Amino acid sequence: MSPFLGNLKTPSQQQTAPVSHTRPDRRRRRHSVLVRNIVVLLVILIVCAVTVWVTPAARRELRESFTRVPSSYTELYFTSAPSVEQAQVRVPISVVGHGDSERSYWLHVWLESSDGRTTASTATTLAGRLDVPASTVVHLPLRQGAESVHVKLLDHPQTLHFRLGTPGSKNAEGSR
């Protein structure tokens, strides 16, 4: 036989290579790195969410990016519920202008009876500043039959309505 073939061993005599356990260690390391990356990403997302939540400018920017807000609009609202005080209806109103210029606002305020008749009426002007509420309190004489308060912002579609309590009662609770 040739010297090369004589050195061949039969399969039962071959030595087996030692089994390496590096694969499970690599998997474990990869898994721990993945978990750590996910935790870091979650912490970053939470910090960003909290920052947006507590920063008014960021909240406004986020709100405007997901909702359709006109470039210029006006808010009209009761500052508090209208009330009856000494035979007068006290109507606290606020107007806030959002947009590109300051302007004056004309309000028409009136009391209406159940049959639609106007029992008292007045008009007033408010000087508005951008993004700052302009407030006033309108006093109207309470006359027999007055059931509701109406406010109209002239030159705008906004109106308010408030139903007064039962006629003659001191309590003017109502619904908007």
C-alpha positions as CSV (number, residue, x, y, z in Angstrom):
1,M,0.0,0.0,0.0
2,S,1.0,3.5,-0.5
3,P,2.1,5.5,2.4
4,F,-0.9,7.8,2.1
5,L,-3.5,5.1,2.2
6,G,-1.9,3.3,5.1
7,N,-2.5,6.3,7.3
8,L,-6.2,6.5,6.7
9,K,-8.2,5.5,9.6
10,T,-11.5,3.8,9.5
11,P,-14.6,5.9,10.3
12,S,-14.9,4.4,13.7
13,Q,-11.4,5.5,14.5
14,Q,-11.8,9.1,13.4
15,Q,-11.8,11.7,16.0
16,T,-14.7,13.9,16.3
17,A,-14.3,17.6,16.5
18,P,-15.3,19.2,19.8
19,V,-18.8,20.8,19.7
20,S,-18.6,24.5,20.1
21,H,-21.4,26.2,22.1
22,T,-20.7,29.6,20.6
23,R,-24.0,29.7,18.6
24,P,-26.3,29.9,21.6
25,D,-24.1,32.5,23.2
26,R,-24.3,34.6,20.0
27,R,-28.1,34.3,20.0
28,R,-28.3,35.3,23.7
29,R,-26.1,38.3,23.0
30,R,-28.1,39.3,19.9
31,H,-31.3,38.9,22.0
32,S,-30.0,41.1,24.8
33,V,-28.8,43.8,22.3
34,L,-32.2,43.7,20.7
35,V,-34.1,44.1,24.0
36,R,-31.7,46.9,25.0
37,N,-32.3,48.7,21.7
38,I,-36.1,48.4,22.1
39,V,-35.9,49.8,25.6
40,V,-33.8,52.7,24.5
41,L,-36.2,53.4,21.7
42,L,-39.2,53.3,24.0
43,V,-37.5,55.7,26.5
44,I,-36.8,58.1,23.6
45,L,-40.4,57.9,22.4
46,I,-41.7,58.6,25.9
47,V,-39.4,61.6,26.4
48,C,-40.5,63.0,23.0
49,A,-44.2,62.5,23.8
50,V,-43.8,64.2,27.2
51,T,-41.9,67.1,25.7
52,V,-44.6,67.6,23.1
53,W,-47.3,67.3,25.7
54,V,-45.8,70.0,28.1
55,T,-44.7,72.4,25.4
56,P,-47.6,74.6,24.2
57,A,-46.0,75.5,20.9
58,A,-45.3,71.9,20.1
59,R,-48.9,70.9,21.0
60,R,-50.3,73.7,18.8
61,E,-48.0,72.7,15.9
62,L,-49.0,69.0,16.2
63,R,-52.7,69.9,16.5
64,E,-52.5,72.1,13.4
65,S,-50.7,69.4,11.4
66,F,-53.5,66.9,12.1
67,T,-56.6,69.2,12.0
68,R,-57.8,71.6,9.4
69,V,-57.7,75.1,11.1
70,P,-58.4,78.1,9.1
71,S,-55.7,80.7,9.0
72,S,-58.0,83.3,10.5
73,Y,-60.9,82.6,12.8
74,T,-62.8,84.1,15.7
75,E,-64.0,82.5,19.0
76,L,-67.2,83.8,20.7
77,Y,-68.2,82.4,24.1
78,F,-69.9,83.2,27.4
79,T,-67.2,83.9,30.0
80,S,-69.6,82.5,32.6
81,A,-73.3,81.7,32.5
82,P,-75.7,84.7,32.1
83,S,-77.5,85.5,35.4
84,V,-80.3,87.7,36.7
85,E,-79.2,90.4,39.2
86,Q,-81.6,93.1,40.5
87,A,-84.1,93.0,37.5
88,Q,-81.2,92.9,35.0
89,V,-79.7,90.1,33.0
90,R,-76.0,90.1,33.3
91,V,-74.3,88.6,30.1
92,P,-70.5,88.1,30.3
93,I,-69.1,87.6,26.8
94,S,-65.6,87.1,25.4
95,V,-64.2,87.3,21.8
96,V,-60.8,86.0,20.7
97,G,-59.5,86.7,17.3
98,H,-56.9,84.4,15.7
99,G,-55.4,85.4,12.4
100,D,-53.3,88.0,10.9
101,S,-54.7,91.4,12.1
102,E,-56.2,93.1,15.1
103,R,-59.7,94.3,14.7
104,S,-62.9,95.5,16.5
105,Y,-65.9,93.2,17.0
106,W,-69.5,94.3,17.0
107,L,-71.9,92.3,19.1
108,H,-75.7,92.4,19.2
109,V,-77.1,91.0,22.4
110,W,-80.9,90.6,23.0
111,L,-83.4,88.9,25.2
112,E,-86.2,86.9,23.6
113,S,-89.6,85.7,24.8
114,S,-91.0,82.2,24.1
115,D,-93.1,83.6,21.2
116,G,-89.9,85.0,19.5
117,R,-90.5,88.7,20.6
118,T,-87.4,90.7,21.5
119,T,-87.9,92.1,25.1
120,A,-84.5,94.0,25.3
121,S,-81.6,94.6,23.0
122,T,-78.3,96.4,22.8
123,A,-75.1,96.5,20.7
124,T,-71.6,96.9,21.8
125,T,-68.1,97.0,20.3
126,L,-65.0,95.2,21.6
127,A,-61.5,96.1,20.6
128,G,-59.7,92.8,19.9
129,R,-56.0,91.9,20.0
130,L,-54.6,88.8,18.4
131,D,-55.0,85.6,20.5
132,V,-56.0,87.6,23.5
133,P,-59.6,87.5,24.9
134,A,-61.6,90.7,24.7
135,S,-64.3,90.5,27.4
136,T,-67.3,92.6,28.4
137,V,-70.4,92.2,30.5
138,V,-73.6,93.4,29.0
139,H,-76.6,94.3,31.2
140,L,-80.1,94.1,29.8
141,P,-83.3,95.0,31.7
142,L,-85.3,91.9,32.6
143,R,-88.8,92.3,31.2
144,Q,-91.9,90.1,31.6
145,G,-91.6,87.0,29.3
146,A,-87.9,87.0,28.6
147,E,-86.7,83.4,28.4
148,S,-83.5,83.4,26.5
149,V,-80.4,85.4,25.8
150,H,-79.0,85.6,22.3
151,V,-75.6,87.0,21.2
152,K,-74.6,87.6,17.5
153,L,-71.1,88.5,16.4
154,L,-71.9,90.8,13.5
155,D,-70.1,90.1,10.2
156,H,-69.4,86.6,11.4
157,P,-71.5,83.4,11.5
158,Q,-71.0,82.9,15.3
159,T,-74.1,83.1,17.6
160,L,-74.7,82.1,21.2
161,H,-78.0,81.1,22.9
162,F,-78.7,80.7,26.6
163,R,-82.0,79.7,28.1
164,L,-82.8,81.5,31.3
165,G,-84.5,79.8,34.3
166,T,-88.3,80.0,34.9
167,P,-89.7,83.6,34.7
168,G,-89.7,85.4,38.0
169,S,-87.2,83.1,39.6
170,K,-84.0,84.4,41.2
171,N,-82.1,81.5,39.9
172,A,-81.3,82.0,36.2
173,E,-79.7,78.6,35.6
174,G,-80.1,77.5,32.0
175,S,-78.7,75.6,29.2
176,R,-76.5,76.7,26.3
